[in-house]
Structures are given as structure tokens and as C-alpha cells.
Amino acid sequence: MIKSLHIKDFALIDELEVDFEEGLNILTGQTGAGKSIIIGALNMILGERAD
């Protein structure tokens, strides 16, 4: 289980720390808030190739 995610110098994010709780975690936010960037960072650490 992923408990936290630390992103630094990825796409438009300078630095971000995300803590995940037990159970379901949902990312919400306005268009352009960075939800897809966070998912992209998770995909990279899980083995997806960078574009």
C-alpha cells in the first residue's frame, strides 16, 4: 500500500507531499489543478515509461 508520495521537480510541480489514508482516497480539484500530474507521477513510480 502506498502511504505517501513526495514529488519534486516533476512537470509543473516544484515540490509536493501527499499522504494517503487507509481505504479510498479521491483526488478532486478544478481543471488545471494538477490531478493528472499526480496520477502521472504515481504511474512513473509504478513502472510506466516517461513520454
mmCIF entry with sequence, helices, sheets and N, C-alpha, C, O atoms, coordinates in Angstrom:
data_MODEL
# 
_entry.id   MODEL 
# 
_entity.id                         1 
_entity.type                       polymer 
_entity.pdbx_number_of_molecules   1 
# 
_entity_poly.entity_id                      1 
_entity_poly.type                           'polypeptide(L)' 
_entity_poly.nstd_linkage                   no 
_entity_poly.nstd_monomer                   no 
_entity_poly.pdbx_seq_one_letter_code       MIKSLHIKDFALIDELEVDFEEGLNILTGQTGAGKSIIIGALNMILGERAD 
_entity_poly.pdbx_seq_one_letter_code_can   MIKSLHIKDFALIDELEVDFEEGLNILTGQTGAGKSIIIGALNMILGERAD 
_entity_poly.pdbx_strand_id                 A 
# 
loop_
_entity_poly_seq.entity_id 
_entity_poly_seq.num 
_entity_poly_seq.mon_id 
_entity_poly_seq.hetero 
1 1  MET n 
1 2  ILE n 
1 3  LYS n 
1 4  SER n 
1 5  LEU n 
1 6  HIS n 
1 7  ILE n 
1 8  LYS n 
1 9  ASP n 
1 10 PHE n 
1 11 ALA n 
1 12 LEU n 
1 13 ILE n 
1 14 ASP n 
1 15 GLU n 
1 16 LEU n 
1 17 GLU n 
1 18 VAL n 
1 19 ASP n 
1 20 PHE n 
1 21 GLU n 
1 22 GLU n 
1 23 GLY n 
1 24 LEU n 
1 25 ASN n 
1 26 ILE n 
1 27 LEU n 
1 28 THR n 
1 29 GLY n 
1 30 GLN n 
1 31 THR n 
1 32 GLY n 
1 33 ALA n 
1 34 GLY n 
1 35 LYS n 
1 36 SER n 
1 37 ILE n 
1 38 ILE n 
1 39 ILE n 
1 40 GLY n 
1 41 ALA n 
1 42 LEU n 
1 43 ASN n 
1 44 MET n 
1 45 ILE n 
1 46 LEU n 
1 47 GLY n 
1 48 GLU n 
1 49 ARG n 
1 50 ALA n 
1 51 ASP n 
# 
_struct_asym.id          A 
_struct_asym.entity_id   1 
# 
_struct_conf.conf_type_id            HELX_P 
_struct_conf.id                      HELX_P1 
_struct_conf.pdbx_PDB_helix_id       AA1 
_struct_conf.beg_label_comp_id       LYS 
_struct_conf.beg_label_asym_id       A 
_struct_conf.beg_label_seq_id        35 
_struct_conf.pdbx_beg_PDB_ins_code   ? 
_struct_conf.end_label_comp_id       ILE 
_struct_conf.end_label_asym_id       A 
_struct_conf.end_label_seq_id        45 
_struct_conf.pdbx_end_PDB_ins_code   ? 
_struct_conf.beg_auth_comp_id        LYS 
_struct_conf.beg_auth_asym_id        A 
_struct_conf.beg_auth_seq_id         35 
_struct_conf.end_auth_comp_id        ILE 
_struct_conf.end_auth_asym_id        A 
_struct_conf.end_auth_seq_id         45 
_struct_conf.pdbx_PDB_helix_class    1 
_struct_conf.details                 ? 
_struct_conf.pdbx_PDB_helix_length   11 
# 
_struct_conf_type.id          HELX_P 
_struct_conf_type.criteria    ? 
_struct_conf_type.reference   ? 
# 
_struct_sheet.id               AA1 
_struct_sheet.type             ? 
_struct_sheet.number_strands   2 
_struct_sheet.details          ? 
# 
_struct_sheet_order.sheet_id     AA1 
_struct_sheet_order.range_id_1   1 
_struct_sheet_order.range_id_2   2 
_struct_sheet_order.offset       ? 
_struct_sheet_order.sense        anti-parallel 
# 
loop_
_struct_sheet_range.sheet_id 
_struct_sheet_range.id 
_struct_sheet_range.beg_label_comp_id 
_struct_sheet_range.beg_label_asym_id 
_struct_sheet_range.beg_label_seq_id 
_struct_sheet_range.pdbx_beg_PDB_ins_code 
_struct_sheet_range.end_label_comp_id 
_struct_sheet_range.end_label_asym_id 
_struct_sheet_range.end_label_seq_id 
_struct_sheet_range.pdbx_end_PDB_ins_code 
_struct_sheet_range.beg_auth_comp_id 
_struct_sheet_range.beg_auth_asym_id 
_struct_sheet_range.beg_auth_seq_id 
_struct_sheet_range.end_auth_comp_id 
_struct_sheet_range.end_auth_asym_id 
_struct_sheet_range.end_auth_seq_id 
AA1 1 SER A 4  ? PHE A 10 ? SER A 4  PHE A 10 
AA1 2 ILE A 13 ? ASP A 19 ? ILE A 13 ASP A 19 
# 
loop_
_atom_site.group_PDB 
_atom_site.id 
_atom_site.type_symbol 
_atom_site.label_atom_id 
_atom_site.label_alt_id 
_atom_site.label_comp_id 
_atom_site.label_asym_id 
_atom_site.label_entity_id 
_atom_site.label_seq_id 
_atom_site.pdbx_PDB_ins_code 
_atom_site.Cartn_x 
_atom_site.Cartn_y 
_atom_site.Cartn_z 
_atom_site.occupancy 
_atom_site.B_iso_or_equiv 
_atom_site.pdbx_formal_charge 
_atom_site.auth_seq_id 
_atom_site.auth_comp_id 
_atom_site.auth_asym_id 
_atom_site.auth_atom_id 
_atom_site.pdbx_PDB_model_num 
ATOM 1   N N  . MET A 1 1  ? 0.844   -1.174 0.000   1.00 0.00 ? 1  MET A N  1 
ATOM 2   C CA . MET A 1 1  ? 0.000   0.000  0.000   1.00 0.00 ? 1  MET A CA 1 
ATOM 3   C C  . MET A 1 1  ? 0.895   1.244  0.000   1.00 0.00 ? 1  MET A C  1 
ATOM 4   O O  . MET A 1 1  ? 1.883   1.312  0.731   1.00 0.00 ? 1  MET A O  1 
ATOM 5   N N  . ILE A 1 2  ? 0.541   2.198  -0.808  1.00 0.00 ? 2  ILE A N  1 
ATOM 6   C CA . ILE A 1 2  ? 1.270   3.469  -0.849  1.00 0.00 ? 2  ILE A CA 1 
ATOM 7   C C  . ILE A 1 2  ? 0.742   4.352  0.277   1.00 0.00 ? 2  ILE A C  1 
ATOM 8   O O  . ILE A 1 2  ? -0.456  4.626  0.343   1.00 0.00 ? 2  ILE A O  1 
ATOM 9   N N  . LYS A 1 3  ? 1.628   4.796  1.160   1.00 0.00 ? 3  LYS A N  1 
ATOM 10  C CA . LYS A 1 3  ? 1.220   5.619  2.298   1.00 0.00 ? 3  LYS A CA 1 
ATOM 11  C C  . LYS A 1 3  ? 1.434   7.106  2.052   1.00 0.00 ? 3  LYS A C  1 
ATOM 12  O O  . LYS A 1 3  ? 0.699   7.941  2.580   1.00 0.00 ? 3  LYS A O  1 
ATOM 13  N N  . SER A 1 4  ? 2.443   7.435  1.248   1.00 0.00 ? 4  SER A N  1 
ATOM 14  C CA . SER A 1 4  ? 2.681   8.844  0.934   1.00 0.00 ? 4  SER A CA 1 
ATOM 15  C C  . SER A 1 4  ? 3.415   8.938  -0.400  1.00 0.00 ? 4  SER A C  1 
ATOM 16  O O  . SER A 1 4  ? 4.008   7.972  -0.880  1.00 0.00 ? 4  SER A O  1 
ATOM 17  N N  . LEU A 1 5  ? 3.353   10.119 -0.972  1.00 0.00 ? 5  LEU A N  1 
ATOM 18  C CA . LEU A 1 5  ? 4.008   10.389 -2.252  1.00 0.00 ? 5  LEU A CA 1 
ATOM 19  C C  . LEU A 1 5  ? 4.687   11.746 -2.144  1.00 0.00 ? 5  LEU A C  1 
ATOM 20  O O  . LEU A 1 5  ? 4.051   12.746 -1.809  1.00 0.00 ? 5  LEU A O  1 
ATOM 21  N N  . HIS A 1 6  ? 5.972   11.770 -2.427  1.00 0.00 ? 6  HIS A N  1 
ATOM 22  C CA . HIS A 1 6  ? 6.727   13.024 -2.437  1.00 0.00 ? 6  HIS A CA 1 
ATOM 23  C C  . HIS A 1 6  ? 7.142   13.281 -3.883  1.00 0.00 ? 6  HIS A C  1 
ATOM 24  O O  . HIS A 1 6  ? 7.853   12.478 -4.487  1.00 0.00 ? 6  HIS A O  1 
ATOM 25  N N  . ILE A 1 7  ? 6.694   14.399 -4.428  1.00 0.00 ? 7  ILE A N  1 
ATOM 26  C CA . ILE A 1 7  ? 7.002   14.766 -5.809  1.00 0.00 ? 7  ILE A CA 1 
ATOM 27  C C  . ILE A 1 7  ? 7.888   16.006 -5.773  1.00 0.00 ? 7  ILE A C  1 
ATOM 28  O O  . ILE A 1 7  ? 7.591   16.973 -5.072  1.00 0.00 ? 7  ILE A O  1 
ATOM 29  N N  . LYS A 1 8  ? 8.978   15.969 -6.537  1.00 0.00 ? 8  LYS A N  1 
ATOM 30  C CA . LYS A 1 8  ? 9.869   17.127 -6.612  1.00 0.00 ? 8  LYS A CA 1 
ATOM 31  C C  . LYS A 1 8  ? 10.337  17.285 -8.055  1.00 0.00 ? 8  LYS A C  1 
ATOM 32  O O  . LYS A 1 8  ? 10.817  16.335 -8.673  1.00 0.00 ? 8  LYS A O  1 
ATOM 33  N N  . ASP A 1 9  ? 10.190  18.499 -8.582  1.00 0.00 ? 9  ASP A N  1 
ATOM 34  C CA . ASP A 1 9  ? 10.636  18.834 -9.946  1.00 0.00 ? 9  ASP A CA 1 
ATOM 35  C C  . ASP A 1 9  ? 10.060  17.882 -10.989 1.00 0.00 ? 9  ASP A C  1 
ATOM 36  O O  . ASP A 1 9  ? 10.795  17.339 -11.814 1.00 0.00 ? 9  ASP A O  1 
ATOM 37  N N  . PHE A 1 10 ? 8.758   17.684 -10.952 1.00 0.00 ? 10 PHE A N  1 
ATOM 38  C CA . PHE A 1 10 ? 8.065   16.825 -11.919 1.00 0.00 ? 10 PHE A CA 1 
ATOM 39  C C  . PHE A 1 10 ? 6.998   17.653 -12.612 1.00 0.00 ? 10 PHE A C  1 
ATOM 40  O O  . PHE A 1 10 ? 6.095   18.183 -11.963 1.00 0.00 ? 10 PHE A O  1 
ATOM 41  N N  . ALA A 1 11 ? 7.100   17.765 -13.932 1.00 0.00 ? 11 ALA A N  1 
ATOM 42  C CA . ALA A 1 11 ? 6.157   18.567 -14.729 1.00 0.00 ? 11 ALA A CA 1 
ATOM 43  C C  . ALA A 1 11 ? 6.087   19.980 -14.141 1.00 0.00 ? 11 ALA A C  1 
ATOM 44  O O  . ALA A 1 11 ? 7.114   20.652 -14.049 1.00 0.00 ? 11 ALA A O  1 
ATOM 45  N N  . LEU A 1 12 ? 4.918   20.435 -13.750 1.00 0.00 ? 12 LEU A N  1 
ATOM 46  C CA . LEU A 1 12 ? 4.746   21.795 -13.215 1.00 0.00 ? 12 LEU A CA 1 
ATOM 47  C C  . LEU A 1 12 ? 4.896   21.872 -11.699 1.00 0.00 ? 12 LEU A C  1 
ATOM 48  O O  . LEU A 1 12 ? 4.791   22.956 -11.125 1.00 0.00 ? 12 LEU A O  1 
ATOM 49  N N  . ILE A 1 13 ? 5.138   20.735 -11.043 1.00 0.00 ? 13 ILE A N  1 
ATOM 50  C CA . ILE A 1 13 ? 5.202   20.692 -9.577  1.00 0.00 ? 13 ILE A CA 1 
ATOM 51  C C  . ILE A 1 13 ? 6.645   20.901 -9.121  1.00 0.00 ? 13 ILE A C  1 
ATOM 52  O O  . ILE A 1 13 ? 7.532   20.128 -9.482  1.00 0.00 ? 13 ILE A O  1 
ATOM 53  N N  . ASP A 1 14 ? 6.876   21.950 -8.324  1.00 0.00 ? 14 ASP A N  1 
ATOM 54  C CA . ASP A 1 14 ? 8.201   22.169 -7.733  1.00 0.00 ? 14 ASP A CA 1 
ATOM 55  C C  . ASP A 1 14 ? 8.440   21.148 -6.625  1.00 0.00 ? 14 ASP A C  1 
ATOM 56  O O  . ASP A 1 14 ? 9.460   20.459 -6.610  1.00 0.00 ? 14 ASP A O  1 
ATOM 57  N N  . GLU A 1 15 ? 7.474   21.059 -5.685  1.00 0.00 ? 15 GLU A N  1 
ATOM 58  C CA . GLU A 1 15 ? 7.569   20.091 -4.597  1.00 0.00 ? 15 GLU A CA 1 
ATOM 59  C C  . GLU A 1 15 ? 6.188   19.909 -3.973  1.00 0.00 ? 15 GLU A C  1 
ATOM 60  O O  . GLU A 1 15 ? 5.460   20.875 -3.746  1.00 0.00 ? 15 GLU A O  1 
ATOM 61  N N  . LEU A 1 16 ? 5.845   18.649 -3.701  1.00 0.00 ? 16 LEU A N  1 
ATOM 62  C CA . LEU A 1 16 ? 4.530   18.331 -3.149  1.00 0.00 ? 16 LEU A CA 1 
ATOM 63  C C  . LEU A 1 16 ? 4.618   17.054 -2.338  1.00 0.00 ? 16 LEU A C  1 
ATOM 64  O O  . LEU A 1 16 ? 5.260   16.093 -2.762  1.00 0.00 ? 16 LEU A O  1 
ATOM 65  N N  . GLU A 1 17 ? 3.983   17.029 -1.181  1.00 0.00 ? 17 GLU A N  1 
ATOM 66  C CA . GLU A 1 17 ? 3.878   15.834 -0.343  1.00 0.00 ? 17 GLU A CA 1 
ATOM 67  C C  . GLU A 1 17 ? 2.397   15.481 -0.217  1.00 0.00 ? 17 GLU A C  1 
ATOM 68  O O  . GLU A 1 17 ? 1.585   16.314 0.186   1.00 0.00 ? 17 GLU A O  1 
ATOM 69  N N  . VAL A 1 18 ? 2.052   14.238 -0.565  1.00 0.00 ? 18 VAL A N  1 
ATOM 70  C CA . VAL A 1 18 ? 0.672   13.763 -0.473  1.00 0.00 ? 18 VAL A CA 1 
ATOM 71  C C  . VAL A 1 18 ? 0.661   12.558 0.455   1.00 0.00 ? 18 VAL A C  1 
ATOM 72  O O  . VAL A 1 18 ? 1.374   11.585 0.211   1.00 0.00 ? 18 VAL A O  1 
ATOM 73  N N  . ASP A 1 19 ? -0.143  12.609 1.522   1.00 0.00 ? 19 ASP A N  1 
ATOM 74  C CA . ASP A 1 19 ? -0.304  11.481 2.435   1.00 0.00 ? 19 ASP A CA 1 
ATOM 75  C C  . ASP A 1 19 ? -1.623  10.795 2.140   1.00 0.00 ? 19 ASP A C  1 
ATOM 76  O O  . ASP A 1 19 ? -2.660  11.446 2.016   1.00 0.00 ? 19 ASP A O  1 
ATOM 77  N N  . PHE A 1 20 ? -1.576  9.474  2.027   1.00 0.00 ? 20 PHE A N  1 
ATOM 78  C CA . PHE A 1 20 ? -2.773  8.689  1.756   1.00 0.00 ? 20 PHE A CA 1 
ATOM 79  C C  . PHE A 1 20 ? -3.226  8.001  3.039   1.00 0.00 ? 20 PHE A C  1 
ATOM 80  O O  . PHE A 1 20 ? -2.403  7.500  3.805   1.00 0.00 ? 20 PHE A O  1 
ATOM 81  N N  . GLU A 1 21 ? -4.520  7.979  3.269   1.00 0.00 ? 21 GLU A N  1 
ATOM 82  C CA . GLU A 1 21 ? -5.101  7.316  4.433   1.00 0.00 ? 21 GLU A CA 1 
ATOM 83  C C  . GLU A 1 21 ? -5.528  5.906  4.052   1.00 0.00 ? 21 GLU A C  1 
ATOM 84  O O  . GLU A 1 21 ? -5.533  5.558  2.871   1.00 0.00 ? 21 GLU A O  1 
ATOM 85  N N  . GLU A 1 22 ? -5.886  5.091  5.043   1.00 0.00 ? 22 GLU A N  1 
ATOM 86  C CA . GLU A 1 22 ? -6.430  3.761  4.759   1.00 0.00 ? 22 GLU A CA 1 
ATOM 87  C C  . GLU A 1 22 ? -7.755  3.897  4.033   1.00 0.00 ? 22 GLU A C  1 
ATOM 88  O O  . GLU A 1 22 ? -8.495  4.855  4.260   1.00 0.00 ? 22 GLU A O  1 
ATOM 89  N N  . GLY A 1 23 ? -8.058  2.950  3.166   1.00 0.00 ? 23 GLY A N  1 
ATOM 90  C CA . GLY A 1 23 ? -9.322  2.974  2.435   1.00 0.00 ? 23 GLY A CA 1 
ATOM 91  C C  . GLY A 1 23 ? -9.200  3.744  1.137   1.00 0.00 ? 23 GLY A C  1 
ATOM 92  O O  . GLY A 1 23 ? -8.128  3.816  0.537   1.00 0.00 ? 23 GLY A O  1 
ATOM 93  N N  . LEU A 1 24 ? -10.298 4.310  0.719   1.00 0.00 ? 24 LEU A N  1 
ATOM 94  C CA . LEU A 1 24 ? -10.394 5.006  -0.561  1.00 0.00 ? 24 LEU A CA 1 
ATOM 95  C C  . LEU A 1 24 ? -9.901  6.447  -0.434  1.00 0.00 ? 24 LEU A C  1 
ATOM 96  O O  . LEU A 1 24 ? -10.306 7.173  0.474   1.00 0.00 ? 24 LEU A O  1 
ATOM 97  N N  . ASN A 1 25 ? -9.031  6.847  -1.346  1.00 0.00 ? 25 ASN A N  1 
ATOM 98  C CA . ASN A 1 25 ? -8.548  8.226  -1.427  1.00 0.00 ? 25 ASN A CA 1 
ATOM 99  C C  . ASN A 1 25 ? -8.957  8.782  -2.781  1.00 0.00 ? 25 ASN A C  1 
ATOM 100 O O  . ASN A 1 25 ? -8.779  8.120  -3.803  1.00 0.00 ? 25 ASN A O  1 
ATOM 101 N N  . ILE A 1 26 ? -9.500  9.985  -2.797  1.00 0.00 ? 26 ILE A N  1 
ATOM 102 C CA . ILE A 1 26 ? -10.021 10.595 -4.023  1.00 0.00 ? 26 ILE A CA 1 
ATOM 103 C C  . ILE A 1 26 ? -9.328  11.936 -4.246  1.00 0.00 ? 26 ILE A C  1 
ATOM 104 O O  . ILE A 1 26 ? -9.236  12.758 -3.335  1.00 0.00 ? 26 ILE A O  1 
ATOM 105 N N  . LEU A 1 27 ? -8.841  12.144 -5.471  1.00 0.00 ? 27 LEU A N  1 
ATOM 106 C CA . LEU A 1 27 ? -8.262  13.433 -5.856  1.00 0.00 ? 27 LEU A CA 1 
ATOM 107 C C  . LEU A 1 27 ? -9.348  14.274 -6.507  1.00 0.00 ? 27 LEU A C  1 
ATOM 108 O O  . LEU A 1 27 ? -9.985  13.834 -7.464  1.00 0.00 ? 27 LEU A O  1 
ATOM 109 N N  . THR A 1 28 ? -9.562  15.467 -5.999  1.00 0.00 ? 28 THR A N  1 
ATOM 110 C CA . THR A 1 28 ? -10.531 16.380 -6.597  1.00 0.00 ? 28 THR A CA 1 
ATOM 111 C C  . THR A 1 28 ? -9.862  17.740 -6.786  1.00 0.00 ? 28 THR A C  1 
ATOM 112 O O  . THR A 1 28 ? -8.867  18.056 -6.134  1.00 0.00 ? 28 THR A O  1 
ATOM 113 N N  . GLY A 1 29 ? -10.418 18.521 -7.672  1.00 0.00 ? 29 GLY A N  1 
ATOM 114 C CA . GLY A 1 29 ? -9.898  19.861 -7.884  1.00 0.00 ? 29 GLY A CA 1 
ATOM 115 C C  . GLY A 1 29 ? -10.365 20.416 -9.212  1.00 0.00 ? 29 GLY A C  1 
ATOM 116 O O  . GLY A 1 29 ? -10.895 19.697 -10.059 1.00 0.00 ? 29 GLY A O  1 
ATOM 117 N N  . GLN A 1 30 ? -10.157 21.701 -9.374  1.00 0.00 ? 30 GLN A N  1 
ATOM 118 C CA . GLN A 1 30 ? -10.558 22.377 -10.598 1.00 0.00 ? 30 GLN A CA 1 
ATOM 119 C C  . GLN A 1 30 ? -9.677  21.939 -11.763 1.00 0.00 ? 30 GLN A C  1 
ATOM 120 O O  . GLN A 1 30 ? -8.616  21.347 -11.567 1.00 0.00 ? 30 GLN A O  1 
ATOM 121 N N  . THR A 1 31 ? -10.127 22.234 -12.957 1.00 0.00 ? 31 THR A N  1 
ATOM 122 C CA . THR A 1 31 ? -9.336  21.984 -14.157 1.00 0.00 ? 31 THR A CA 1 
ATOM 123 C C  . THR A 1 31 ? -8.006  22.725 -14.039 1.00 0.00 ? 31 THR A C  1 
ATOM 124 O O  . THR A 1 31 ? -7.972  23.909 -13.702 1.00 0.00 ? 31 THR A O  1 
ATOM 125 N N  . GLY A 1 32 ? -6.924  22.023 -14.317 1.00 0.00 ? 32 GLY A N  1 
ATOM 126 C CA . GLY A 1 32 ? -5.606  22.638 -14.240 1.00 0.00 ? 32 GLY A CA 1 
ATOM 127 C C  . GLY A 1 32 ? -4.985  22.632 -12.861 1.00 0.00 ? 32 GLY A C  1 
ATOM 128 O O  . GLY A 1 32 ? -3.926  23.226 -12.661 1.00 0.00 ? 32 GLY A O  1 
ATOM 129 N N  . ALA A 1 33 ? -5.625  21.968 -11.895 1.00 0.00 ? 33 ALA A N  1 
ATOM 130 C CA . ALA A 1 33 ? -5.110  21.962 -10.529 1.00 0.00 ? 33 ALA A CA 1 
ATOM 131 C C  . ALA A 1 33 ? -3.942  20.998 -10.334 1.00 0.00 ? 33 ALA A C  1 
ATOM 132 O O  . ALA A 1 33 ? -3.204  21.119 -9.356  1.00 0.00 ? 33 ALA A O  1 
ATOM 133 N N  . GLY A 1 34 ? -3.760  20.030 -11.263 1.00 0.00 ? 34 GLY A N  1 
ATOM 134 C CA . GLY A 1 34 ? -2.630  19.112 -11.158 1.00 0.00 ? 34 GLY A CA 1 
ATOM 135 C C  . GLY A 1 34 ? -2.983  17.674 -10.831 1.00 0.00 ? 34 GLY A C  1 
ATOM 136 O O  . GLY A 1 34 ? -2.097  16.877 -10.525 1.00 0.00 ? 34 GLY A O  1 
ATOM 137 N N  . LYS A 1 35 ? -4.261  17.327 -10.890 1.00 0.00 ? 35 LYS A N  1 
ATOM 138 C CA . LYS A 1 35 ? -4.675  15.945 -10.582 1.00 0.00 ? 35 LYS A CA 1 
ATOM 139 C C  . LYS A 1 35 ? -3.998  14.945 -11.509 1.00 0.00 ? 35 LYS A C  1 
ATOM 140 O O  . LYS A 1 35 ? -3.491  13.922 -11.049 1.00 0.00 ? 35 LYS A O  1 
ATOM 141 N N  . SER A 1 36 ? -3.984  15.223 -12.792 1.00 0.00 ? 36 SER A N  1 
ATOM 142 C CA . SER A 1 36 ? -3.374  14.311 -13.769 1.00 0.00 ? 36 SER A CA 1 
ATOM 143 C C  . SER A 1 36 ? -1.862  14.231 -13.592 1.00 0.00 ? 36 SER A C  1 
ATOM 144 O O  . SER A 1 36 ? -1.268  13.187 -13.862 1.00 0.00 ? 36 SER A O  1 
ATOM 145 N N  . ILE A 1 37 ? -1.240  15.294 -13.150 1.00 0.00 ? 37 ILE A N  1 
ATOM 146 C CA . ILE A 1 37 ? 0.199   15.278 -12.899 1.00 0.00 ? 37 ILE A CA 1 
ATOM 147 C C  . ILE A 1 37 ? 0.512   14.340 -11.734 1.00 0.00 ? 37 ILE A C  1 
ATOM 148 O O  . ILE A 1 37 ? 1.495   13.601 -11.784 1.00 0.00 ? 37 ILE A O  1 
ATOM 149 N N  . ILE A 1 38 ? -0.310  14.363 -10.696 1.00 0.00 ? 38 ILE A N  1 
ATOM 150 C CA . ILE A 1 38 ? -0.118  13.456 -9.557  1.00 0.00 ? 38 ILE A CA 1 
ATOM 151 C C  . ILE A 1 38 ? -0.287  12.005 -10.003 1.00 0.00 ? 38 ILE A C  1 
ATOM 152 O O  . ILE A 1 38 ? 0.503   11.146 -9.612  1.00 0.00 ? 38 ILE A O  1 
ATOM 153 N N  . ILE A 1 39 ? -1.298  11.724 -10.810 1.00 0.00 ? 39 ILE A N  1 
ATOM 154 C CA . ILE A 1 39 ? -1.502  10.370 -11.337 1.00 0.00 ? 39 ILE A CA 1 
ATOM 155 C C  . ILE A 1 39 ? -0.315  9.968  -12.216 1.00 0.00 ? 39 ILE A C  1 
ATOM 156 O O  . ILE A 1 39 ? 0.134   8.823  -12.160 1.00 0.00 ? 39 ILE A O  1 
ATOM 157 N N  . GLY A 1 40 ? 0.191   10.895 -13.021 1.00 0.00 ? 40 GLY A N  1 
ATOM 158 C CA . GLY A 1 40 ? 1.362   10.619 -13.851 1.00 0.00 ? 40 GLY A CA 1 
ATOM 159 C C  . GLY A 1 40 ? 2.592   10.269 -13.022 1.00 0.00 ? 40 GLY A C  1 
ATOM 160 O O  . GLY A 1 40 ? 3.353   9.374  -13.388 1.00 0.00 ? 40 GLY A O  1 
ATOM 161 N N  . ALA A 1 41 ? 2.787   10.966 -11.911 1.00 0.00 ? 41 ALA A N  1 
ATOM 162 C CA . ALA A 1 41 ? 3.911   10.664 -11.017 1.00 0.00 ? 41 ALA A CA 1 
ATOM 163 C C  . ALA A 1 41 ? 3.749   9.276  -10.403 1.00 0.00 ? 41 ALA A C  1 
ATOM 164 O O  . ALA A 1 41 ? 4.718   8.524  -10.304 1.00 0.00 ? 41 ALA A O  1 
ATOM 165 N N  . LEU A 1 42 ? 2.536   8.935  -9.994  1.00 0.00 ? 42 LEU A N  1 
ATOM 166 C CA . LEU A 1 42 ? 2.275   7.587  -9.466  1.00 0.00 ? 42 LEU A CA 1 
ATOM 167 C C  . LEU A 1 42 ? 2.552   6.527  -10.523 1.00 0.00 ? 42 LEU A C  1 
ATOM 168 O O  . LEU A 1 42 ? 3.152   5.494  -10.224 1.00 0.00 ? 42 LEU A O  1 
ATOM 169 N N  . ASN A 1 43 ? 2.123   6.772  -11.750 1.00 0.00 ? 43 ASN A N  1 
ATOM 170 C CA . ASN A 1 43 ? 2.371   5.822  -12.837 1.00 0.00 ? 43 ASN A CA 1 
ATOM 171 C C  . ASN A 1 43 ? 3.869   5.602  -13.055 1.00 0.00 ? 43 ASN A C  1 
ATOM 172 O O  . ASN A 1 43 ? 4.301   4.474  -13.291 1.00 0.00 ? 43 ASN A O  1 
ATOM 173 N N  . MET A 1 44 ? 4.658   6.667  -12.979 1.00 0.00 ? 44 MET A N  1 
ATOM 174 C CA . MET A 1 44 ? 6.104   6.525  -13.188 1.00 0.00 ? 44 MET A CA 1 
ATOM 175 C C  . MET A 1 44 ? 6.749   5.676  -12.107 1.00 0.00 ? 44 MET A C  1 
ATOM 176 O O  . MET A 1 44 ? 7.590   4.831  -12.412 1.00 0.00 ? 44 MET A O  1 
ATOM 177 N N  . ILE A 1 45 ? 6.372   5.881  -10.842 1.00 0.00 ? 45 ILE A N  1 
ATOM 178 C CA . ILE A 1 45 ? 6.998   5.079  -9.786  1.00 0.00 ? 45 ILE A CA 1 
ATOM 179 C C  . ILE A 1 45 ? 6.521   3.633  -9.829  1.00 0.00 ? 45 ILE A C  1 
ATOM 180 O O  . ILE A 1 45 ? 7.161   2.748  -9.261  1.00 0.00 ? 45 ILE A O  1 
ATOM 181 N N  . LEU A 1 46 ? 5.401   3.394  -10.501 1.00 0.00 ? 46 LEU A N  1 
ATOM 182 C CA . LEU A 1 46 ? 4.904   2.026  -10.649 1.00 0.00 ? 46 LEU A CA 1 
ATOM 183 C C  . LEU A 1 46 ? 5.410   1.369  -11.930 1.00 0.00 ? 46 LEU A C  1 
ATOM 184 O O  . LEU A 1 46 ? 5.004   0.251  -12.249 1.00 0.00 ? 46 LEU A O  1 
ATOM 185 N N  . GLY A 1 47 ? 6.298   2.054  -12.676 1.00 0.00 ? 47 GLY A N  1 
ATOM 186 C CA . GLY A 1 47 ? 6.966   1.425  -13.798 1.00 0.00 ? 47 GLY A CA 1 
ATOM 187 C C  . GLY A 1 47 ? 6.605   1.898  -15.186 1.00 0.00 ? 47 GLY A C  1 
ATOM 188 O O  . GLY A 1 47 ? 7.167   1.397  -16.160 1.00 0.00 ? 47 GLY A O  1 
ATOM 189 N N  . GLU A 1 48 ? 5.689   2.844  -15.321 1.00 0.00 ? 48 GLU A N  1 
ATOM 190 C CA . GLU A 1 48 ? 5.338   3.334  -16.654 1.00 0.00 ? 48 GLU A CA 1 
ATOM 191 C C  . GLU A 1 48 ? 6.476   4.183  -17.209 1.00 0.00 ? 48 GLU A C  1 
ATOM 192 O O  . GLU A 1 48 ? 7.141   4.909  -16.470 1.00 0.00 ? 48 GLU A O  1 
ATOM 193 N N  . ARG A 1 49 ? 6.690   4.085  -18.510 1.00 0.00 ? 49 ARG A N  1 
ATOM 194 C CA . ARG A 1 49 ? 7.733   4.889  -19.150 1.00 0.00 ? 49 ARG A CA 1 
ATOM 195 C C  . ARG A 1 49 ? 7.301   6.344  -19.278 1.00 0.00 ? 49 ARG A C  1 
ATOM 196 O O  . ARG A 1 49 ? 6.124   6.641  -19.482 1.00 0.00 ? 49 ARG A O  1 
ATOM 197 N N  . ALA A 1 50 ? 8.269   7.244  -19.155 1.00 0.00 ? 50 ALA A N  1 
ATOM 198 C CA . ALA A 1 50 ? 8.001   8.670  -19.337 1.00 0.00 ? 50 ALA A CA 1 
ATOM 199 C C  . ALA A 1 50 ? 7.874   8.970  -20.821 1.00 0.00 ? 50 ALA A C  1 
ATOM 200 O O  . ALA A 1 50 ? 8.570   8.373  -21.642 1.00 0.00 ? 50 ALA A O  1 
ATOM 201 N N  . ASP A 1 51 ? 6.991   9.890  -21.162 1.00 0.00 ? 51 ASP A N  1 
ATOM 202 C CA . ASP A 1 51 ? 6.823   10.299 -22.562 1.00 0.00 ? 51 ASP A CA 1 
ATOM 203 C C  . ASP A 1 51 ? 7.890   11.282 -22.971 1.00 0.00 ? 51 ASP A C  1 
ATOM 204 O O  . ASP A 1 51 ? 7.906   11.735 -24.116 1.00 0.00 ? 51 ASP A O  1 
# 
